Amino acid sequence: MNSASDIIRRIFGDQADSLGSEIAEETTRYQALHMVTFPKPTATRRIAVANQKGGVGKTTTTVNLAAALAESGARVLVLDMDPQGNASTALGAKHTSGEPSIYDVIEGRTTIREAIQQCPSFDHMDVVPASIDLSGAELEIADLSNRTDLLKRALDEYLQSCDEPYDYVFVDCPPSLGLLVINAMCAVTEVLIPIQAEYYALEGLGQLINTIGLVQDNYNPVLLVSTMLVTMFDKRTILSRQVYDEVKNHYPNIVLDTTIPRSVKISEAPSFQQTVIAYDPHGMGAIAYGEAALEIARRSPAVLATLEAKRGEH
């Protein structure tokens, strides 16, 4: 009778040892992650996931961190502020044109309570979807005197009237630095920046940090860049490690130790209207997002203390 390792070695030859170690690592990390209790924050954490560069895994990061935290028992709300509506798709929310959406909330026609939907995959997660209608919102609100805090007012009103408080609110921003992103940054207290493990990803980071600085100076003085997450990390390449080391060197206190690998399953999941947490829970992509979510949860006391100190200064 051949053992499993003999069969793997016969099929994969010299690659068997590396394959076996990968499978073992995956199993070990999965078990370790699901034996841990995720701490809940003592106050609602409002987090905008932003990067004006497209293709860095921003929406993927939003929905999978939210899903991992919801799976751990946290109560999570996701606001989709991207007209493409990809976060809404991944979370299984209806978002055809004409459905109540974040567009109607910003325009003042609908409240968040009226537009909210429950994510079918997770009992503890709600979503306010985005439709293509949102693409015209920036022009429509450009002349309003309160154009930067439309989302903040709607979110404040909803959170204050909730029967049960949320642990986390995630806002998925479009890949731009326009009014929709500024609305998101005015409505939250934290920014999470996903950074692709490629050289060009570093070029736009300074511009994004400058924009966040302008929002802090003019609209939201307590806004904090609390987290950076390196995505599409390929441990086989020197470049990925160099990008990670460079970002970690510049922002040592906010870059997560966890990196998100390139994964076919992560890319496939939205086509089934699911996060990778629901679609492939034992895979390395889901495990990595779970570990990143755990890091974020464990950092809550330090982040909330920093925010409280910033409020005291203003």
C-alpha positions in Angstrom: 0.0 0.0 0.0 1.5 3.3 -1.1 1.4 6.2 1.4 0.1 9.6 0.5 3.7 11.0 0.5 4.8 8.2 -1.9 1.9 9.0 -4.3 2.7 12.8 -4.2 6.4 12.0 -4.8 5.6 9.7 -7.8 3.3 12.3 -9.4 5.3 15.4 -8.7 8.9 14.1 -8.6 11.4 16.5 -7.2 8.6 19.0 -6.4 7.1 16.6 -3.9 9.0 17.9 -0.9 8.0 21.5 -1.6 4.4 20.6 -2.3 4.2 18.5 0.9 5.7 21.4 3.0 3.2 23.8 1.4 0.3 21.5 2.2 1.6 21.1 5.8 2.0 24.8 6.2 -1.5 25.5 4.9 -3.0 22.9 7.3 -1.0 24.2 10.3 -1.9 27.9 9.6 -5.6 27.1 9.1 -5.8 25.1 12.4 -3.9 27.8 14.3 -6.1 30.6 12.9 -9.4 28.8 13.8 -8.2 28.0 17.4 -7.8 31.7 18.2 -10.4 34.0 19.6 -10.5 37.3 17.7 -10.7 40.2 20.2 -13.5 42.7 19.5 -12.8 46.5 19.6 -14.3 48.5 22.5 -15.7 51.0 20.0 -16.7 50.9 16.3 -13.7 51.1 14.0 -14.5 53.0 10.8 -12.0 52.1 8.0 -11.7 53.3 4.5 -9.8 51.0 2.1 -8.1 53.4 -0.4 -5.5 53.5 -3.1 -5.9 55.6 -6.2 -3.9 53.0 -8.2 -6.2 50.4 -9.7 -5.5 46.7 -9.5 -3.8 46.6 -6.1 -6.4 44.3 -4.5 -8.4 47.1 -2.8 -11.9 45.7 -3.2 -10.6 42.1 -2.6 -9.0 43.3 0.6 -12.1 45.1 1.7 -14.5 42.2 1.3 -12.2 39.5 2.6 -11.1 41.3 5.7 -14.7 42.1 6.4 -15.7 38.5 5.8 -12.9 37.1 8.0 -13.9 39.4 10.9 -17.6 38.6 10.4 -16.8 34.9 10.4 -14.9 35.4 13.7 -18.1 36.8 15.3 -17.6 40.5 14.8 -20.5 42.6 13.5 -19.4 44.3 10.2 -20.9 46.8 7.8 -19.5 47.3 4.3 -20.2 50.5 2.3 -19.4 50.1 -1.4 -18.3 53.6 -2.7 -17.0 52.3 -6.0 -19.4 52.8 -9.0 -18.1 49.4 -10.4 -19.9 47.7 -7.6 -17.3 44.9 -7.3 -17.6 44.7 -3.5 -21.3 44.4 -3.8 -20.9 41.5 -6.3 -18.4 39.6 -4.0 -20.8 40.0 -1.0 -23.8 38.8 -3.0 -25.7 42.1 -2.8 -28.2 43.1 -5.4 -26.9 46.3 -7.1 -28.5 46.8 -10.5 -29.3 50.3 -11.5 -32.4 51.5 -9.6 -31.9 49.3 -6.5 -31.5 51.4 -3.3 -27.8 52.0 -3.0 -25.1 54.3 -1.6 -25.8 56.7 -4.5 -29.3 57.3 -3.1 -27.8 57.7 0.4 -25.3 60.4 -0.8 -28.0 62.2 -2.7 -30.3 62.2 0.4 -33.1 60.2 -1.2 -32.6 57.1 1.0 -31.1 56.4 4.4 -28.5 53.7 5.1 -31.1 51.7 7.0 -33.3 51.6 3.8 -30.5 50.7 1.5 -28.8 48.0 3.6 -28.7 44.3 2.7 -27.5 41.3 4.7 -24.6 39.4 3.1 -26.0 35.9 2.4 -22.7 34.1 3.3 -22.3 35.7 6.8 -24.9 36.4 9.5 -22.9 39.2 11.0 -22.2 41.2 7.9 -24.4 43.9 6.2 -23.6 45.8 3.0 -24.8 49.0 1.4 -24.3 48.3 -2.4 -23.1 50.6 -5.2 -24.5 50.6 -8.7 -23.2 52.3 -11.9 -25.5 55.2 -11.0 -22.9 56.3 -8.5 -20.5 57.3 -11.4 -22.5 60.5 -11.9 -22.6 61.5 -8.2 -19.3 63.5 -8.1 -20.7 65.9 -10.7 -24.1 66.1 -9.0 -22.7 67.0 -5.6 -19.8 69.2 -6.7 -21.6 72.5 -6.1 -23.1 71.5 -2.7 -21.7 73.4 0.3 -21.6 70.2 2.4 -20.3 68.0 -0.5 -17.5 66.4 1.6 -19.5 65.2 4.5 -22.6 63.7 2.9 -21.6 60.1 3.7 -20.5 61.1 7.2 -23.8 62.5 8.1 -25.7 59.5 6.8 -23.4 57.1 8.6 -23.4 59.0 11.9 -27.2 59.0 11.8 -27.4 55.3 11.1 -24.8 54.2 13.7 -26.4 56.3 16.4 -29.8 54.7 15.8 -28.6 51.0 15.6 -30.1 48.6 18.0 -26.8 46.7 18.1 -23.5 48.5 17.5 -21.1 47.4 14.7 -17.5 46.4 15.5 -16.2 47.5 12.1 -17.3 49.6 9.2 -15.4 49.2 6.0 -15.7 51.6 3.1 -14.5 50.4 -0.3 -13.2 53.5 -2.2 -12.9 53.9 -6.0 -9.4 54.0 -7.6 -9.3 57.8 -7.6 -8.7 60.8 -5.4 -12.1 62.5 -6.1 -15.1 63.6 -4.1 -16.3 60.0 -3.4 -13.0 59.2 -1.8 -12.9 62.4 0.2 -16.5 61.6 1.4 -15.3 58.2 2.5 -12.3 59.7 4.3 -14.5 62.2 6.1 -16.8 59.5 7.2 -14.2 57.3 8.8 -11.4 57.5 11.4 -8.9 55.2 9.7 -7.4 54.5 6.3 -6.2 51.1 5.3 -3.9 51.1 2.2 -3.4 47.9 0.2 -0.1 48.0 -1.7 0.7 45.6 -4.5 4.1 43.9 -4.2 5.4 45.6 -7.4 7.7 48.6 -8.0 5.1 50.9 -9.5 2.9 50.5 -6.5 5.3 52.5 -4.5 5.2 55.5 -6.9 1.6 56.4 -6.1 1.9 55.9 -2.4 3.4 59.4 -1.7 0.6 61.0 -3.6 -2.0 59.1 -1.6 -0.4 60.0 1.7 -0.4 63.7 0.6 -4.1 63.5 -0.2 -4.8 62.0 3.2 -2.8 64.8 4.7 -5.0 67.4 3.0 -8.1 65.7 4.3 -6.6 65.7 7.8 -5.8 69.4 7.5 -9.1 70.6 6.0 -11.9 68.2 6.9 -11.1 65.3 9.3 -8.2 66.1 11.7 -8.5 62.7 13.5 -8.1 60.6 10.4 -5.3 58.1 10.9 -3.5 55.9 8.4 -3.7 52.8 10.7 -2.9 49.9 8.4 -1.0 49.0 5.2 -1.3 45.5 3.7 1.0 44.1 1.0 -1.0 42.2 -1.6 -0.2 40.0 -4.5 3.0 38.9 -2.8 5.0 36.2 -4.5 7.5 34.7 -2.0 9.5 33.2 -4.9 10.6 36.6 -6.2 13.2 39.0 -4.8 11.1 42.0 -6.0 8.1 41.1 -3.7 10.4 40.9 -0.7 12.1 44.2 -1.7 8.8 46.0 -2.0 7.7 44.7 1.4 10.9 45.6 3.1 10.8 49.1 1.6 7.3 49.8 2.8 8.0 48.2 6.2 11.1 50.4 6.5 9.2 53.6 5.9 6.1 52.7 7.9 7.2 50.1 10.5 4.3 50.5 12.9 1.4 50.2 10.4 2.5 47.6 7.8 1.0 44.2 8.7 3.3 41.3 9.1 0.9 39.2 7.1 1.1 39.4 3.3 -1.5 38.3 0.8 -0.3 35.9 -1.8 -1.2 35.8 -5.5 -4.0 33.2 -5.7 -6.3 31.9 -8.4 -9.0 31.2 -5.8 -9.0 34.9 -4.7 -9.6 35.9 -8.3 -12.2 33.3 -8.9 -14.4 33.9 -5.8 -16.2 37.1 -7.0 -17.5 35.2 -10.1 -19.4 33.1 -7.7 -20.6 36.2 -5.8 -18.5 35.1 -2.8 -15.5 36.2 -0.9 -12.5 33.8 -0.8 -13.3 33.2 2.9 -16.6 31.6 1.9 -15.4 30.2 -1.5 -12.2 28.5 -0.5 -11.9 28.6 3.3 -9.0 26.2 3.6 -6.9 27.8 0.8 -3.9 30.0 1.4 -5.7 33.2 0.2 -8.5 32.8 2.8 -5.9 31.9 5.5 -3.8 35.0 4.7 -6.8 37.3 4.9 -7.8 35.6 8.1 -4.4 36.2 9.6 -4.4 39.8 8.4 -7.9 40.3 10.0 -6.6 38.8 13.3 -3.6 41.3 13.2 -6.1 44.2 12.7 -8.3 43.0 15.5 -5.3 42.6 17.9 -4.2 46.2 17.1 -7.5 47.7 18.0 -6.5 48.9 21.5 -3.5 50.8 20.2 -5.4 52.3 17.3 -8.4 53.4 19.4 -6.0 54.9 22.0 -4.2 56.9 19.2 -7.5 58.1 17.9 -8.6 59.2 21.3 -5.4 61.1 21.8 -5.9 62.8 18.4 -9.4 63.8 19.4 -8.0 65.3 22.6 -5.7 67.5 20.6 -8.6 68.9 18.5 
